[in-house]
Structure formats: C-alpha cells, structure tokens
C-alpha cells in the first residue's frame, strides 16, 4: 500500500485566523480550509511503507539537530501554470533558518531514494487554487500586498499523509518532530 506524503510545518491558530480573514473576495477561487493551511517543506508523493518508515526515522534526526526559529507572514503572491494564475499564497519574510531546515529535509529525502526536487523552494502557504473561471486576481493581490503577521516560532516539522477525496485533500499528521 502506498502513502501520499509531504513534510511541512503547522501554523499557530492566530496565524491561521489572520489568513482566513483575507480569504475572500475572489470569484471562483477554491479557498483552503483552515485545517489545510500549512507550510510545505517538501512534497514526497506516493511511497511504499518501507520508504515512508525510513523517511520518518531520518526526519527524527533532522529535528534533533535543528533549533527552533521565528518566521512571519509577509505579503501575498501567486504561481502560474501555462502563463495563467494557478495558486494564491501568503509568503514569508526571508529566513535563513527556514532555508537551512528545508535543505536538511531535502537531503534526507534524497538519502532515502527520492528524486531531487527540481523547483526552487519558495516558502509559502497556499490560500486558494484557481481555475479558468476565477475572476481577476490583481485586486486581491493589491488589497493584501501588506499582509503581515507577528513572528511565530517554527519549533517542529510534521510528516503528513494526504488523503484525496471528492471534497479535496485532507491532511493527517503522521509524525510530529520537535526541534531543539
């Protein structure tokens, strides 16, 4: 049996509340539910149980050698696919510590046999998925360009399993690892 996994960071409730408050005003957007809001460090994809177990053990070592650090929400943006807006997201202030943690996670993923991630890491929290029926996004981006949160601590990483359904994805925290 395969498991669809990713590694991420859960958000504090106050940060989720801030994001939920801005998630409106765009016709046709498929907004994320509160329990879907997270910061992805690495999408793993479908893997078998032995690889998942190996990854889980190695993530424990990453957490044990990593120290907690602050990050903050800073602005909004979007990703495009075929030159059309595809995803709306909230960004994060630049954080060297976050980049170091993500590189450690990436290294562990490669050590267990996963292909290297080819996309540049862009720290973000997905707010909405967009399709061709979505209205213009420029007003949303302009209205929330200065979206900011107070700093919050990244003191853990989570190995999530994604369960796909007709109603979208549901994320289950399989293992939570505390940072030093």
Secondary structure, DSSP 8 states (H G I E B T S, - for coil): -EEEEEEEEE--HHHHHHHHHH--S-TT-EE--GGG-EEEEEEEEEEEHHHHHHHHHHHHHHHHT---EEE-EEEEEEEEETTEEEEEEEEE---HHHHHHHHHHHHHHHHTT-----S----EEEEEE--TT---SHHHHHHTTT-B---EEE-EEEEEEEEEETTEEEEEEEEEEE--
